[in-house]
Amino acid sequence: MGLRGMDAKSFDKSRLPSRHVTEGPSRAPHRSYYYAMGLGTEEIHQPFVGVATCWNEAAPCNIALSRQAQVVKKGVASAKGTPREFTTITVTDGIAMGHAGMKASLASREVIADSVELTMRGHCYDALIGLAGCDKSLPGMMMAMVRLNVPSIFIYGGTILPGSFRGKEVTVLDVFEGVGKHLSGEFTDDDLAELEAVACPSAGACGAQFTANTMATVSEAIGLALPYSAGAPAPYEFRDRFCYAAGEQIMELLAQQIRPRDIVTRKALENAATVVAASGGSTNAGLHLPAIAHECGIDFDLFEVAKIFKRTPYIADLKPGGKYIAKDMFEAGGIPLLMKTLLDNGFLHGDCLTVTGRTIAENLEHVQWNDEQDVVHPANKPISPTGGVVGLSGNLAPDGAIVKVAGMTNLRFKGPARCFDTEEECFEAVRSRQYREGDVLVIRYEGPKGGPGMREMLSTTSALYGQGMGSKVALITDGRFSGATRGFCIGHVGPEAAVGGPIALLEDGDVIEIDAEAGTISVELEDTELDRRRQRWTPRETDYRSGALWKYAQTVGAARKGAVTHPGGAAETVCYADQ
């Protein structure tokens, strides 16, 4: 018998977590707290639905989440559930970028997942609706969902609207690259001030297929978000329809006991990787998909992701490699349009369950192809035959590396190494033009442990582009790149320098060869020479000897497996949802 179909007085909570805080004489003290917050008897004995948001005043990505959460709560209440709202942190990459604050970004993903888990555990909520806006908050929220394994629905806060600068649509990437133009004398102080004031005109996450929109696309493809919900821009009031529908639908999932691990299977993860490659999405998906898989107990590492990338056509003409932004794709037909052509051409598993209670194929059954748009190309007539993101390996990256090739024409690069042990050192060399065309800039000790925190390098790569050198040098790092990065930029090089990976052994002048067609990255050194250097290598001392970043560095694992900090679903003996 389903959990629905009963009135609140006879609702059977005997197998739901909230029974521990609402049922029986011994829980009278607990119930008194709920009465103190204005709940009635009927509401106390209904299922409790956690409504988690990453609302804050840190950035436009998150600023609309609280308002949307109120609509979610109305939907829950209309379906005879009791919503309980709470918030968690975010670290917003656009503001953390280019300084030591970026060390906090990836670590925040784990804090988000952990804090949602702890709130749900501590208060025994029965289901979860999670609203997220900025890069790490999306995977962090989805990780919490599959970790807890209570019925869950993910809601993206929505993308920002484009800015307008002298008659041209612009995004925040134009501002980052404007810094490089300013350094090279192409922009005056007034030019840059005018651009920065108009580039971001509304609430919402960065507008192109950077990390937030990439992981939003993933949320629909992996089955945790309602169809079309991830595409609508944040300021559009009709986002409320998706929020209200999610509130209603969570009660249906609770009734049927459809849980995240029923949805997030290996096939669903393959679907997620497919839409990343097809949309020219962020390389950060190569970090976040393994982390989500890890929470389910599924081994799906960077190499598994790269296999999917290699066989997937690149079909969505989105910035930074293309010309359109997320709003344009939504108006052309949204993420379902992208998924439909992939499904029709055999690139998606149509039998995967979703939060609608139906499969991917059933959700897409009535989606019609739109010939009046050129944002998404048919999967049998792609922009390029392989995905917009490519995995690499070789003697410089035995544990893999990743590069975004969407929009690039030259997929090979060979040149001498120019080594830097921090991003700041490299940025200063770029700022003062202390590098040459043809160089391979190496930024190391920026990995998960070595940073600590695996910083993104958008300030450096954008400055190179602004100087007109984006296609004339390569950059490799054991850190990460922003989804906004473009050019020959290879991230996630593993093992990282802090644990003695080959990137730690490089010296200025070593010849590095990168071939994104063959999927290789190597240094022209014999194994004996690498071994000799390894014998004399000593770990670099970290400045982070205490606090959250020290704690993160003690537990974080390799980027190849998602930079995770605990043993994951495979080690579980009891799942929260079954307690």
C-alpha positions in Angstrom: 0.0 0.0 0.0 1.3 3.5 -0.9 1.8 6.1 1.8 -0.7 8.4 0.2 -4.5 8.0 0.2 -4.8 8.5 4.0 -5.7 11.5 6.0 -3.1 13.0 8.3 -4.5 11.4 11.4 -4.1 7.9 10.1 -1.0 8.5 8.1 1.4 5.5 8.6 4.8 6.9 9.5 6.1 3.6 10.8 8.8 3.3 8.1 9.5 7.0 7.7 12.5 8.8 9.4 10.2 11.5 10.9 8.5 8.9 13.2 11.5 9.3 15.5 10.5 12.9 16.2 6.7 13.0 15.9 5.1 9.7 16.9 4.2 8.3 20.3 4.0 9.6 23.9 7.8 9.7 24.3 8.0 12.3 21.5 5.8 14.9 23.3 8.8 17.2 24.0 9.8 17.0 20.3 6.2 17.9 19.2 6.1 20.8 21.6 8.9 22.4 19.5 6.8 22.1 16.4 3.8 23.6 18.1 6.1 26.5 19.1 6.8 27.1 15.4 3.1 27.4 14.6 2.5 23.9 13.2 -0.8 22.2 13.9 -1.4 18.6 14.9 -2.2 17.5 11.4 1.0 19.0 10.0 3.1 17.4 12.7 1.9 14.0 11.7 2.4 14.5 8.0 5.7 13.5 6.2 8.4 16.1 6.7 10.0 17.4 3.5 13.4 19.2 3.9 13.5 22.2 1.5 17.2 23.0 1.4 18.6 26.1 -0.4 21.9 27.7 -0.9 20.5 31.1 -0.6 22.9 33.9 0.4 23.9 37.4 -0.6 27.3 36.3 -2.0 26.4 36.4 -5.6 23.5 36.6 -8.1 23.5 32.8 -8.6 21.9 32.3 -5.2 19.9 35.5 -4.6 16.6 34.2 -6.0 16.7 30.8 -4.2 14.8 31.9 -1.1 11.9 33.2 -3.1 11.7 30.1 -5.1 11.8 27.9 -2.0 8.6 29.6 -0.7 6.8 28.3 -3.9 8.2 24.8 -3.4 6.8 24.9 0.2 3.3 25.8 -1.1 3.5 22.8 -3.5 4.5 20.4 -0.7 1.7 21.7 1.6 -0.9 21.3 -1.2 0.0 17.6 -1.4 -0.3 17.1 2.3 3.4 17.3 3.2 5.0 19.5 5.8 7.9 21.5 4.4 10.8 22.4 6.6 13.1 25.0 5.0 16.8 25.3 5.8 19.9 26.8 4.2 23.5 25.9 3.6 26.6 27.7 2.4 28.0 28.4 -1.0 31.3 29.7 -2.2 30.8 31.6 -5.4 33.6 31.0 -7.9 33.3 34.3 -9.8 34.0 36.2 -6.6 36.5 33.7 -5.1 38.4 33.6 -8.5 42.0 34.8 -8.8 43.0 34.9 -5.2 43.4 32.6 -2.1 39.6 32.5 -1.7 39.3 30.0 -4.5 40.9 27.4 -2.2 37.5 27.4 -0.4 35.5 26.5 -3.5 35.8 22.8 -4.0 35.9 22.2 -0.3 32.6 23.9 -0.1 31.0 21.1 -2.2 31.7 18.6 0.6 30.5 21.1 3.3 27.3 21.6 1.4 26.7 17.8 1.1 27.7 17.2 4.7 25.6 20.0 6.1 22.5 18.9 4.2 23.1 15.4 5.4 23.5 16.5 9.0 20.4 18.7 9.0 18.3 15.9 7.5 19.7 13.3 9.9 19.3 15.5 13.0 15.7 16.3 12.3 14.6 13.1 10.6 13.2 14.5 7.5 11.5 12.1 5.1 12.2 13.6 1.7 14.4 16.4 0.2 14.0 19.2 -2.3 17.3 20.9 -2.9 17.7 24.3 -4.6 21.1 25.3 -5.8 22.6 28.1 -7.9 26.4 28.3 -8.0 28.9 25.8 -9.3 29.7 23.6 -6.4 26.3 23.8 -4.8 24.7 21.8 -7.6 26.8 18.7 -7.2 27.0 19.2 -3.5 23.2 19.1 -3.3 22.9 16.1 -5.6 25.6 14.2 -3.6 23.5 14.8 -0.4 20.5 13.4 -2.2 22.1 10.1 -3.2 23.9 9.8 0.1 20.7 10.1 2.1 18.7 8.2 -0.4 15.3 9.6 0.7 13.0 10.7 -2.2 14.5 13.8 -3.6 14.1 16.4 -6.3 16.7 18.9 -7.5 15.9 22.4 -8.5 18.3 24.7 -10.3 17.9 28.4 -9.3 18.2 29.4 -13.0 20.6 31.1 -15.3 21.3 34.9 -15.5 20.2 37.0 -18.4 22.8 38.3 -20.8 24.2 41.8 -20.4 24.5 44.3 -23.3 27.7 46.2 -24.0 27.8 48.6 -26.9 25.1 46.6 -28.8 26.7 43.2 -28.1 25.5 40.5 -25.7 28.1 39.8 -23.0 28.6 37.6 -20.0 30.9 37.7 -17.0 33.5 35.9 -19.2 33.8 39.1 -21.2 34.7 40.9 -18.1 37.4 38.4 -17.1 38.8 38.7 -20.6 38.4 42.5 -20.4 41.0 42.4 -17.7 43.4 41.0 -20.2 42.4 43.6 -22.8 43.1 46.2 -20.1 46.5 44.8 -19.4 47.4 44.9 -23.1 46.1 48.5 -23.5 43.1 47.6 -25.7 40.7 48.7 -23.0 40.9 51.9 -21.0 39.8 52.2 -17.4 36.5 53.7 -18.6 35.9 50.8 -21.0 36.4 48.2 -18.3 34.2 50.2 -15.8 31.4 50.4 -18.4 31.6 46.7 -19.2 31.7 45.5 -15.6 28.6 47.6 -14.8 26.4 46.0 -17.5 27.6 42.4 -17.9 25.5 40.8 -15.2 22.0 42.4 -15.2 19.9 40.0 -13.1 19.7 37.2 -10.6 21.0 33.8 -11.8 24.1 31.8 -12.4 26.7 32.6 -15.1 25.0 32.5 -18.4 27.0 30.2 -20.7 27.8 26.5 -20.5 30.1 27.0 -17.5 30.0 24.7 -14.5 26.6 25.8 -13.1 24.7 25.4 -16.4 26.7 22.2 -17.1 25.6 20.6 -13.8 22.1 22.0 -14.3 22.0 20.1 -17.7 23.2 17.1 -15.8 20.4 17.4 -13.2 17.8 16.8 -15.9 19.8 14.1 -17.8 20.6 12.1 -14.6 16.9 12.2 -13.7 16.9 14.2 -10.5 15.2 17.3 -11.9 11.9 17.8 -13.6 12.1 18.2 -17.4 12.6 21.8 -18.6 13.1 23.0 -15.0 16.9 23.6 -15.3 16.7 25.8 -18.4 14.4 28.7 -17.3 16.3 31.9 -16.4 16.2 32.9 -12.7 14.2 36.1 -13.2 11.4 34.4 -15.1 8.4 34.2 -12.8 7.2 31.1 -14.5 10.0 29.2 -12.8 7.3 29.1 -10.0 5.5 26.4 -12.0 8.5 24.1 -11.7 8.9 24.9 -8.0 5.3 24.2 -7.2 5.2 21.1 -9.3 8.4 19.8 -7.5 6.6 20.3 -4.2 3.7 18.2 -5.3 5.8 15.6 -7.0 8.0 14.9 -4.0 4.9 13.6 -2.2 4.3 11.2 -5.1 7.8 9.9 -4.9 7.4 9.5 -1.2 4.2 7.5 -1.8 5.9 5.3 -4.3 9.2 5.2 -2.5 11.2 6.2 -5.6 14.6 7.1 -4.3 17.7 8.8 -5.8 19.7 5.5 -6.1 16.8 4.0 -8.1 17.4 7.0 -10.5 21.2 7.5 -10.4 22.4 4.3 -11.9 25.5 3.7 -14.0 23.4 4.2 -17.1 22.1 7.5 -15.7 25.7 8.6 -15.0 26.6 7.8 -18.6 23.6 9.9 -19.7 24.9 12.7 -17.6 28.4 12.5 -19.1 26.8 12.4 -22.6 25.0 15.7 -22.2 28.2 17.3 -20.8 30.2 16.4 -23.9 27.3 17.2 -26.3 26.8 20.7 -24.8 30.5 21.5 -24.7 30.2 21.6 -20.9 32.6 22.3 -18.1 35.6 20.1 -17.4 34.5 20.2 -13.8 31.9 17.6 -14.6 34.8 15.2 -14.8 35.2 15.8 -11.1 31.6 16.0 -10.0 30.1 13.0 -11.8 32.6 10.6 -10.1 31.8 12.2 -6.8 28.0 11.7 -7.3 28.7 8.1 -8.3 30.9 7.6 -5.3 27.9 8.5 -3.0 25.9 5.7 -4.6 28.8 3.1 -4.3 29.3 3.2 -8.1 32.9 3.3 -9.4 32.7 5.8 -12.2 36.0 7.7 -12.4 37.5 10.2 -14.8 38.5 7.5 -17.3 34.9 6.2 -17.3 33.7 9.8 -17.9 36.3 10.3 -20.7 35.1 7.1 -22.5 31.7 8.7 -22.8 33.1 12.0 -23.9 35.1 10.3 -26.6 32.1 8.8 -28.3 29.7 11.7 -27.9 29.1 14.3 -30.7 29.3 18.0 -29.8 26.0 19.5 -30.8 25.1 22.5 -28.7 26.7 25.8 -29.9 27.1 27.3 -26.5 29.6 29.7 -25.0 32.5 29.7 -24.2 33.4 27.6 -27.2 30.3 28.6 -29.2 28.0 31.6 -29.7 24.9 31.1 -27.6 24.0 31.1 -23.9 21.7 29.0 -21.7 18.7 31.3 -22.1 19.0 30.8 -25.9 18.9 27.0 -25.5 15.9 27.2 -23.2 14.0 29.3 -25.8 15.0 26.9 -28.6 13.5 23.9 -26.7 15.6 23.5 -23.6 17.6 20.5 -22.3 14.8 18.1 -23.5 15.5 19.2 -27.1 19.2 18.4 -26.6 18.4 15.0 -25.0 15.8 14.1 -27.6 18.2 14.2 -30.5 20.8 12.3 -28.5 18.2 9.7 -27.7 16.9 9.4 -31.2 20.5 8.8 -32.5 21.4 6.2 -29.9 23.5 8.2 -27.5 21.3 8.1 -24.4 19.8 5.3 -22.4 16.1 5.8 -22.6 15.1 3.3 -20.0 16.5 5.3 -17.0 13.9 6.2 -14.3 13.5 9.9 -13.4 11.7 12.0 -10.7 8.6 12.2 -12.9 8.1 8.5 -12.1 8.6 7.8 -15.8 11.7 7.0 -17.9 13.8 9.4 -19.9 12.2 8.0 -23.1 8.7 8.5 -21.8 9.5 12.0 -20.7 10.9 12.8 -24.2 8.1 11.0 -26.1 6.3 14.2 -27.2 9.3 16.5 -27.6 9.4 17.8 -31.2 12.5 18.8 -33.1 12.7 22.6 -33.7 14.0 23.5 -37.2 13.7 27.2 -36.5 16.8 27.3 -34.2 20.5 26.6 -34.6 21.5 26.5 -30.9 21.3 22.7 -30.9 22.4 20.7 -33.9 20.9 17.3 -34.7 23.1 14.5 -33.2 23.6 13.0 -36.7 24.8 16.4 -38.0 27.1 17.6 -35.1 29.3 20.6 -34.9 32.1 18.0 -34.4 32.0 14.2 -34.2 33.5 13.9 -30.7 32.5 15.6 -27.5 33.4 19.1 -26.4 35.4 17.7 -23.5 38.3 15.2 -23.8 40.1 13.0 -21.3 43.9 12.6 -21.6 46.5 10.3 -20.1 50.2 9.6 -20.5 53.5 9.7 -18.6 52.7 13.2 -17.4 49.2 12.2 -16.2 49.0 8.5 -15.3 45.8 9.2 -13.4 44.4 11.2 -16.2 43.7 14.8 -17.1 40.9 16.7 -18.9 40.6 19.4 -21.6 37.7 21.3 -23.1 38.1 21.4 -26.9 34.7 22.9 -27.8 35.4 25.7 -30.3 39.1 24.8 -30.8 40.5 24.1 -34.2 44.1 23.0 -33.3 44.0 19.9 -31.0 47.7 19.4 -30.8 50.4 21.4 -29.0 54.1 20.9 -28.3 56.4 23.2 -26.4 58.8 23.8 -23.5 57.6 23.8 -20.0 57.5 27.0 -17.9 56.9 25.9 -14.3 55.1 27.8 -11.5 54.3 26.5 -8.1 51.2 28.7 -7.5 48.6 30.4 -9.7 49.7 33.8 -8.5 53.3 33.2 -9.8 51.9 32.3 -13.2 49.4 35.2 -13.3 52.2 37.7 -12.5 54.3 36.2 -15.4 51.3 36.6 -17.7 50.6 40.1 -16.5 54.1 41.2 -17.1 54.4 39.2 -20.3 57.2 37.1 -19.0 56.4 34.2 -21.2 56.7 33.3 -24.9 54.5 32.1 -27.7 54.7 28.3 -27.8 55.3 27.9 -24.1 53.5 25.3 -22.0 52.7 27.1 -18.7 52.6 24.6 -15.8 50.8 25.5 -12.6 51.3 22.9 -9.9 50.7 22.3 -6.2 47.1 23.5 -6.8 45.5 20.0 -6.6 43.0 18.9 -4.0 45.6 18.2 -1.3 48.3 20.6 -2.6 46.3 23.7 -2.9 44.6 22.7 -0.8 41.3 23.0 -2.6 42.1 22.6 -6.3 41.7 26.2 -7.5 40.3 27.3 -10.8 42.6 29.3 -13.1 40.1 31.5 -15.0 41.9 34.8 -14.1 45.1 33.5 -15.7 43.5 31.9 -18.8 41.2 35.0 -19.4 44.2 37.3 -19.1 46.0 35.2 -21.8 43.0 35.5 -24.0 42.6 39.2 -23.4 46.3 39.6 -24.5 45.5 37.7 -27.7 47.7 34.7 -26.7 44.9 32.2 -25.8 45.6 30.0 -28.7 49.4 30.5 -28.8 50.3 28.9 -25.4 49.1 25.9 -23.5 48.5 25.7 -19.8 48.4 22.5 -17.7 47.7 22.2 -14.0 46.8 19.7 -11.2 44.2 22.3 -10.3 41.0 23.0 -12.2 39.7 25.4 -14.9 36.5 27.3 -14.8 33.7 26.2 -17.1 34.3 29.6 -18.6 37.9 28.8 -19.6 38.7 28.4 -23.3 41.9 27.6 -25.1 44.4 24.7 -24.7 44.0 24.4 -21.0 44.5 21.0 -19.4 43.3 20.4 -15.8 43.0 17.7 -13.2 46.5 16.4 -14.0 47.0 13.4 -11.7 48.6 12.3 -9.6 48.9 15.8 -8.3 52.2 17.5 -7.4 51.7 17.3 -3.7 51.8 13.5 -3.7 54.8 13.3 -6.1 53.0 13.1 -9.4 55.1 13.6 -12.6 53.9 17.2 -12.8 56.0 17.8 -9.6 59.1 16.6 -11.4 59.0 18.9 -14.4 61.7 21.5 -15.0 61.7 24.6 -17.2 62.5 23.6 -20.7 61.2 20.0 -20.6 59.3 19.4 -23.8 55.6 18.6 -23.3 53.3 17.2 -26.0 49.6 17.3 -25.9 47.3 15.5 -28.4 43.6 16.0 -27.7 42.7 13.8 -30.8 44.7 10.8 -29.5 44.0 11.6 -25.9 47.6 11.9 -24.7 49.7 14.2 -22.6 53.4 13.4 -22.2 56.8 14.8 -21.4 59.8 13.9 -23.5 61.7 12.3 -20.6 62.9 8.7 -20.1 61.4 6.8 -17.2 64.9 6.6 -15.7 65.2 10.4 -15.7 61.7 10.7 -14.0 62.8 8.2 -11.4 66.0 10.1 -10.8 64.1 13.3 -10.2 61.6 11.5 -8.0 64.4 10.3 -5.7 65.5 13.9 -5.0 62.0 15.4 -4.9 60.6 16.6 -1.5 57.0 17.7 -0.8 56.3 21.4 -0.8 55.4 22.8 2.6 51.8 24.1 2.9 50.8 27.3 4.6 47.5 25.7 5.7 48.3 24.1 9.0 44.9 24.4 10.7 41.3 25.1 10.0 38.8 23.9 7.4 41.4 23.7 4.5 43.9 21.7 6.6 41.1 19.3 7.6 40.0 19.0 3.9 43.6 18.3 2.8 43.9 15.4 5.4 40.9 13.5 3.9 40.6 14.5 0.2 41.4 11.9 -2.4 42.5 12.0 -6.0 40.8 14.1 -8.7 40.4 11.0 -10.8 37.9 9.6 -8.4 36.1 13.0 -7.8 38.2 14.5 -5.0 36.0 12.9 -2.3 36.5 12.9 1.4 34.8 9.7 2.7 34.5 6.0 1.8 31.1 6.5 0.0 28.1 4.3 -0.6 30.2 1.1 -1.1 31.2 1.2 2.5 27.7 1.7 4.0 26.1 -0.8 6.3 22.9 1.2 6.9 21.6 4.0 4.8 19.9 7.0 6.4 16.6 6.4 4.5 16.3 3.0 6.1 17.0 4.0 9.7 
